[in-house]
Amino acid sequence: MTDSTPLQRSPLHDVHLALGARMVPFAGWEMPVQYKGIMDEHKAVRSAVGVFDISHMGQFLVSGRDAEAFLNRALTNDIATLQPGQGQYTLLLNEGGGIIDDLIAYRTGTKEFFLVVNASKIDEDWAQLKALASIGPADEPLDLQLVNISALTGGLAVQGPQSRALFTQVFGPSATYPERNTVFIAATAHGLLWLCGTGYTGEEGFELFMPSDRAADWFNQCLDVAKALGGQVCGLGARDTLRLEMGYPLNGNDLSQLRSPLQAGLGFFVHLEKPAFVGRDPLAKQKAEGIPDKLTAFRMIGSTPPPRPHYPVIIAGEQVSEVSSGTQSPTLGVGIGMAYLPVESSKPGTKIEIDIRGRRFPAEVVKKPFYQVASKPLAAS
């Protein structure tokens, strides 16, 4: 995207302005970074419930007799293990094993799948999938249909310990709550819905995707109930601090085509046992030979400024890396971050320094997550 390309707008754009949101460019979109403030919004999700606009994220429909085999060739996780109504975190790689995108794949039927992809990667993911779909015998084309519905949908994420209560009040006590890593499609008076049970904050929560012209209806319903439950609307700022407290990676910061899922600590979502998928051979080689570095969590020591992306990471007086993600944790009251460190320096307890505007401040390697929520953390999305 060039500087002259206009930013895309969510179907909730006017609603955000009416709520006093501070709007910023993000992944080619104009999106709300905060309303009352990142600290308040972050705490609302940890203590009650928050409602996020995720209309910028992309959605693809994949269907046909060859859909399962195709996705198992394109993605790292094992699609064949999914039953209808189940979902999984997975990755789309290049031929060298580098990460193009991390996404959620849901099986909505025996031959139908629903993919939720990152906003900044919609075009790249779509091009990759279309290219892979064209590979095969010319005399026996794949029974496969790919549809990009990203421009036609809106999306909301509801996150926090009161998410289930909000769901019940919005959809009724007899409605089926989307448990972790599940999906179901519902026909409602406000149009078709995809209800998904994942999240990006560690708290209990769910997402709903709908036709873009109905997004405001669902947003207003969810926000009214959230406020009654002690929650509020939240922006991208709180979404970032919440995910980082859980140690969840962000595409473009922590994940890129320069590093593999093994280096990013996402080996659990890579099934090398599958006969073939894009990037498999380089990953198998890397697993056998060992990774050169590893995405590592660190915590600042004492009273220091917060770490930010691209700040140099110093070990034994030498710069070895730079911060990929960093912030001041609203829950813990201390600076936290992640960086790719040499494997021998990635063990918890290892002392490092972060160069912040020309001054070096002490930090220590720690285990993820930085913050342990009361409920079981949810898969990243």
C-alpha positions as CSV (number, residue, x, y, z in Angstrom):
1,M,0.0,0.0,0.0
2,T,1.3,3.4,-1.0
3,D,1.0,6.6,1.0
4,S,-1.6,7.8,-1.5
5,T,-3.8,4.8,-1.1
6,P,-6.9,5.7,1.0
7,L,-7.3,3.8,4.2
8,Q,-10.2,1.4,4.4
9,R,-12.9,2.0,6.9
10,S,-14.8,-0.4,9.1
11,P,-18.6,-0.5,8.8
12,L,-18.6,0.8,12.4
13,H,-16.5,3.9,11.5
14,D,-19.2,6.4,12.2
15,V,-20.1,4.6,15.4
16,H,-16.5,4.9,16.6
17,L,-16.4,8.6,15.9
18,A,-19.7,9.1,17.8
19,L,-18.1,7.3,20.8
20,G,-15.1,9.6,20.7
21,A,-12.6,7.1,19.5
22,R,-9.0,8.2,18.6
23,M,-8.6,6.8,15.1
24,V,-5.2,5.7,13.7
25,P,-3.9,3.9,10.6
26,F,-3.5,0.2,11.1
27,A,-2.8,-2.5,8.4
28,G,-4.3,-0.3,5.7
29,W,-7.4,0.6,7.8
30,E,-8.5,3.5,9.9
31,M,-9.3,1.9,13.2
32,P,-9.9,3.0,16.8
33,V,-6.8,2.7,19.0
34,Q,-8.6,3.9,22.2
35,Y,-11.7,5.5,23.6
36,K,-11.5,6.4,27.3
37,G,-7.9,5.2,27.5
38,I,-5.9,2.0,27.0
39,M,-5.5,1.4,30.8
40,D,-9.2,1.5,31.5
41,E,-10.1,-0.6,28.5
42,H,-7.4,-3.2,29.3
43,K,-8.7,-3.4,32.9
44,A,-12.3,-3.7,31.7
45,V,-11.4,-6.9,29.8
46,R,-9.5,-8.4,32.7
47,S,-12.3,-7.6,35.2
48,A,-15.5,-7.6,33.2
49,V,-15.9,-7.6,29.4
50,G,-14.8,-5.6,26.4
51,V,-16.2,-5.3,22.9
52,F,-13.7,-4.8,20.0
53,D,-14.3,-4.0,16.4
54,I,-12.4,-6.6,14.3
55,S,-14.0,-5.8,11.0
56,H,-10.6,-5.2,9.5
57,M,-9.7,-9.0,9.7
58,G,-10.3,-11.1,6.6
59,Q,-12.5,-14.1,6.0
60,F,-12.2,-16.8,3.3
61,L,-14.6,-19.6,2.5
62,V,-13.0,-22.8,1.2
63,S,-15.3,-25.7,0.1
64,G,-15.4,-28.7,-2.2
65,R,-14.5,-32.4,-2.2
66,D,-10.8,-31.4,-2.2
67,A,-11.0,-28.6,0.4
68,E,-9.5,-30.7,3.3
69,A,-6.6,-32.0,1.3
70,F,-5.9,-28.5,-0.2
71,L,-5.8,-26.8,3.2
72,N,-3.6,-29.6,4.6
73,R,-1.2,-28.8,1.8
74,A,-1.4,-25.0,2.4
75,L,-1.3,-24.9,6.2
76,T,0.9,-26.3,9.0
77,N,-1.7,-27.8,11.4
78,D,-3.7,-30.9,10.6
79,I,-7.0,-29.9,9.2
80,A,-8.1,-33.6,9.0
81,T,-8.4,-33.7,12.8
82,L,-11.2,-31.1,12.8
83,Q,-14.8,-32.2,13.1
84,P,-17.6,-30.0,11.8
85,G,-17.9,-27.1,14.3
86,Q,-14.3,-27.2,15.4
87,G,-11.4,-24.8,14.8
88,Q,-7.6,-24.6,15.1
89,Y,-4.8,-22.1,15.1
90,T,-2.5,-22.7,12.1
91,L,0.0,-21.0,9.9
92,L,0.5,-20.2,6.2
93,L,4.2,-20.4,5.2
94,N,6.3,-19.7,2.2
95,E,8.4,-22.3,0.5
96,G,11.4,-21.5,2.8
97,G,9.3,-22.1,6.0
98,G,8.9,-18.4,6.8
99,I,5.6,-17.2,8.2
100,I,3.3,-15.4,5.8
101,D,0.4,-15.4,8.3
102,D,-1.1,-17.0,11.4
103,L,-4.8,-17.6,11.2
104,I,-7.7,-19.6,12.5
105,A,-9.3,-22.4,10.4
106,Y,-12.8,-23.5,11.3
107,R,-14.5,-26.5,9.8
108,T,-18.1,-25.5,9.2
109,G,-19.1,-28.8,7.4
110,T,-17.7,-32.0,6.0
111,K,-16.5,-30.1,2.9
112,E,-16.6,-26.5,4.1
113,F,-14.1,-24.3,5.9
114,F,-14.1,-20.7,7.3
115,L,-10.7,-19.0,7.6
116,V,-10.1,-15.8,9.6
117,V,-6.9,-14.1,8.6
118,N,-4.9,-11.0,9.6
119,A,-6.0,-7.7,8.1
120,S,-2.5,-6.8,6.8
121,K,-2.2,-10.2,5.1
122,I,-5.6,-10.5,3.3
123,D,-4.2,-9.9,-0.2
124,E,-1.0,-11.9,0.3
125,D,-2.9,-14.9,1.8
126,W,-5.5,-14.8,-0.9
127,A,-2.8,-14.7,-3.6
128,Q,-0.9,-17.6,-2.0
129,L,-4.1,-19.8,-1.7
130,K,-5.1,-19.0,-5.3
131,A,-1.7,-19.9,-6.5
132,L,-1.7,-23.2,-4.6
133,A,-5.2,-24.0,-5.9
134,S,-3.9,-23.7,-9.5
135,I,-1.3,-26.5,-8.9
136,G,-2.5,-29.9,-10.1
137,P,-3.2,-32.0,-13.2
138,A,-4.7,-29.9,-15.9
139,D,-7.0,-32.8,-17.0
140,E,-8.3,-33.2,-13.4
141,P,-9.0,-29.9,-11.8
142,L,-9.5,-29.7,-8.1
143,D,-13.1,-29.8,-6.8
144,L,-12.4,-26.6,-4.8
145,Q,-14.1,-23.3,-4.4
146,L,-12.4,-20.3,-2.8
147,V,-14.4,-17.2,-1.9
148,N,-13.0,-14.0,-0.3
149,I,-15.8,-12.4,1.7
150,S,-13.6,-10.0,3.6
151,A,-15.1,-6.9,2.0
152,L,-18.7,-8.0,2.8
153,T,-18.4,-8.7,6.5
154,G,-18.1,-7.0,9.8
155,G,-16.7,-8.5,13.0
156,L,-16.7,-8.1,16.8
157,A,-14.7,-9.7,19.5
158,V,-16.2,-10.0,23.0
159,Q,-13.5,-10.7,25.6
160,G,-13.5,-10.9,29.4
161,P,-14.9,-13.0,32.3
162,Q,-18.4,-11.7,31.7
163,S,-18.4,-12.7,28.0
164,R,-20.7,-15.7,28.7
165,A,-23.1,-13.5,30.6
166,L,-23.1,-11.0,27.7
167,F,-23.8,-13.8,25.2
168,T,-26.7,-15.1,27.2
169,Q,-28.3,-11.7,27.4
170,V,-27.8,-11.0,23.7
171,F,-28.7,-14.4,22.3
172,G,-31.0,-15.8,25.0
173,P,-30.5,-18.5,27.6
174,S,-31.1,-21.4,25.2
175,A,-28.5,-20.3,22.7
176,T,-25.4,-22.4,22.4
177,Y,-22.3,-20.6,23.6
178,P,-19.3,-21.0,21.3
179,E,-16.8,-22.8,23.5
180,R,-13.0,-22.7,22.9
181,N,-12.0,-23.5,19.3
182,T,-15.5,-24.0,18.1
183,V,-17.7,-22.4,15.4
184,F,-21.3,-22.5,14.4
185,I,-23.4,-20.6,11.8
186,A,-26.7,-19.1,12.9
187,A,-29.5,-17.5,11.0
188,T,-30.9,-14.6,12.9
189,A,-33.3,-11.6,12.5
190,H,-30.1,-9.5,11.8
191,G,-28.8,-11.9,9.1
192,L,-26.3,-14.7,9.0
193,L,-23.7,-15.1,11.8
194,W,-20.5,-17.0,12.3
195,L,-20.0,-17.4,16.0
196,C,-16.5,-18.4,16.9
197,G,-14.9,-19.4,20.2
198,T,-11.3,-18.2,20.2
199,G,-9.8,-14.9,21.3
200,Y,-6.6,-12.9,21.6
201,T,-6.6,-11.7,25.3
202,G,-6.4,-14.9,27.3
203,E,-9.8,-14.3,28.8
204,E,-12.9,-16.2,28.0
205,G,-14.6,-14.8,24.9
206,F,-16.0,-15.2,21.4
207,E,-16.1,-13.5,18.0
208,L,-19.0,-12.9,15.7
209,F,-18.9,-12.1,12.0
210,M,-21.8,-10.8,10.1
211,P,-22.9,-9.0,6.9
212,S,-21.3,-5.6,7.1
213,D,-24.6,-3.7,6.9
214,R,-25.7,-5.4,10.1
215,A,-22.5,-4.8,12.1
216,A,-23.8,-1.7,13.9
217,D,-26.9,-3.6,15.1
218,W,-24.8,-6.3,16.7
219,F,-22.2,-3.8,18.0
220,N,-24.9,-1.7,19.7
221,Q,-26.6,-4.7,21.3
222,C,-23.3,-6.1,22.6
223,L,-22.0,-2.8,23.9
224,D,-25.3,-2.0,25.7
225,V,-25.0,-5.3,27.6
226,A,-21.3,-4.9,28.2
227,K,-21.8,-1.6,29.9
228,A,-24.5,-3.1,32.1
229,L,-22.0,-5.8,33.1
230,G,-19.3,-3.2,34.0
231,G,-17.5,-3.4,30.6
232,Q,-16.9,-1.1,27.7
233,V,-15.8,-0.7,24.1
234,C,-12.1,-1.2,23.5
235,G,-9.6,-0.3,20.8
236,L,-6.5,-1.7,19.3
237,G,-4.3,-0.3,22.1
238,A,-5.9,-2.5,24.7
239,R,-6.0,-5.5,22.3
240,D,-2.2,-5.2,22.0
241,T,-1.4,-4.9,25.7
242,L,-3.8,-7.8,26.5
243,R,-2.3,-10.1,23.9
244,L,1.3,-9.3,25.0
245,E,0.6,-10.1,28.6
246,M,-0.3,-13.6,27.3
247,G,2.8,-13.8,25.2
248,Y,0.7,-14.1,22.0
249,P,2.7,-13.1,18.9
250,L,1.7,-10.3,16.5
251,N,2.1,-10.7,12.8
252,G,4.4,-8.1,11.4
253,N,6.1,-7.6,14.8
254,D,6.9,-11.1,16.1
255,L,6.0,-13.1,13.0
256,S,7.4,-12.6,9.6
257,Q,8.7,-14.5,6.6
258,L,12.2,-14.1,8.0
259,R,11.6,-16.7,10.7
260,S,9.9,-20.0,11.0
261,P,7.2,-21.3,13.4
262,L,9.8,-23.2,15.2
263,Q,11.8,-20.1,16.0
264,A,8.6,-18.3,17.0
265,G,7.8,-21.0,19.5
266,L,4.8,-22.3,17.5
267,G,6.0,-25.8,16.8
268,F,2.9,-27.2,18.5
269,F,0.8,-26.0,15.5
270,V,3.1,-27.6,12.9
271,H,2.4,-31.2,12.0
272,L,5.6,-32.5,10.4
273,E,4.0,-35.9,10.3
274,K,1.8,-34.8,7.4
275,P,3.2,-36.1,4.1
276,A,3.5,-32.7,2.5
277,F,2.7,-29.0,3.1
278,V,4.3,-25.7,1.9
279,G,7.5,-25.1,3.9
280,R,7.6,-28.6,5.4
281,D,11.1,-29.7,4.3
282,P,12.9,-26.5,5.5
283,L,11.1,-26.9,8.9
284,A,12.1,-30.6,9.1
285,K,15.7,-29.6,8.4
286,Q,15.6,-26.9,10.9
287,K,14.2,-29.2,13.6
288,A,16.9,-31.7,13.0
289,E,19.8,-29.2,13.0
290,G,18.4,-26.8,15.6
291,I,17.1,-23.3,15.5
292,P,19.5,-20.3,15.5
293,D,17.3,-18.1,17.7
294,K,14.0,-18.2,19.5
295,L,11.2,-15.7,20.3
296,T,11.8,-15.0,23.9
297,A,9.8,-13.2,26.6
298,F,11.5,-10.7,28.9
299,R,10.5,-8.5,31.8
300,M,12.1,-5.2,32.8
301,I,13.7,-5.0,36.2
302,G,13.0,-2.0,38.5
303,S,11.5,1.3,37.5
304,T,12.2,1.8,33.8
305,P,10.6,3.2,30.7
306,P,8.6,0.6,28.8
307,P,10.3,-1.3,26.0
308,R,9.1,-0.6,22.4
309,P,9.5,-2.4,19.1
310,H,13.0,-2.0,17.5
311,Y,14.8,-1.1,20.7
312,P,18.2,-2.8,20.8
313,V,18.6,-5.9,23.0
314,I,22.1,-6.0,24.6
315,I,23.8,-9.1,26.1
316,A,27.3,-8.9,27.5
317,G,27.8,-5.4,26.0
318,E,26.9,-6.4,22.5
319,Q,23.6,-5.9,20.6
320,V,22.2,-9.4,19.7
321,S,18.7,-8.5,18.6
322,E,15.9,-5.9,18.9
323,V,12.6,-5.9,20.6
324,S,9.8,-7.2,18.4
325,S,6.9,-6.4,20.8
326,G,7.0,-4.3,24.0
327,T,4.8,-2.3,26.3
328,Q,4.0,-1.3,29.8
329,S,1.8,-4.1,31.3
330,P,-1.3,-2.4,32.8
331,T,-1.9,-5.5,34.9
332,L,1.6,-6.1,36.2
333,G,2.8,-2.4,36.3
334,V,6.1,-3.3,34.6
335,G,7.6,-3.2,31.1
336,I,7.3,-6.5,29.2
337,G,8.4,-7.6,25.7
338,M,9.5,-10.2,23.3
339,A,12.6,-10.5,21.1
340,Y,14.4,-13.2,19.1
341,L,17.4,-14.2,21.1
342,P,20.1,-16.8,20.6
343,V,18.9,-20.1,21.9
344,E,21.6,-20.2,24.6
345,S,20.4,-16.8,25.9
346,S,16.7,-17.6,25.9
347,K,16.6,-19.5,29.2
348,P,14.5,-17.9,32.0
349,G,16.7,-16.0,34.4
350,T,19.1,-14.8,31.7
351,K,20.0,-11.1,32.3
352,I,19.8,-8.8,29.3
353,E,19.6,-5.0,28.7
354,I,17.3,-3.0,26.6
355,D,18.6,0.2,25.0
356,I,15.9,2.8,25.4
357,R,16.8,6.1,23.7
358,G,20.5,5.7,24.3
359,R,20.3,4.4,27.9
360,R,20.6,0.7,28.8
361,F,18.1,-0.7,31.3
362,P,18.2,-4.1,32.9
363,A,15.7,-6.9,32.0
364,E,15.4,-10.6,32.6
365,V,14.2,-13.5,30.4
366,V,11.0,-15.0,31.7
367,K,8.5,-17.7,30.8
368,K,5.3,-17.0,28.9
369,P,2.7,-16.0,29.7
370,F,3.6,-12.9,31.6
371,Y,0.2,-12.9,33.3
372,Q,-1.9,-16.0,34.2
373,V,-5.6,-15.5,33.8
374,A,-8.0,-17.4,36.0
375,S,-9.4,-19.4,33.0
376,K,-7.4,-21.4,30.5
377,P,-5.8,-19.1,27.9
378,L,-7.4,-19.2,24.4
379,A,-5.6,-19.8,21.2
380,A,-4.3,-16.6,19.3
381,S,-6.3,-15.2,16.4
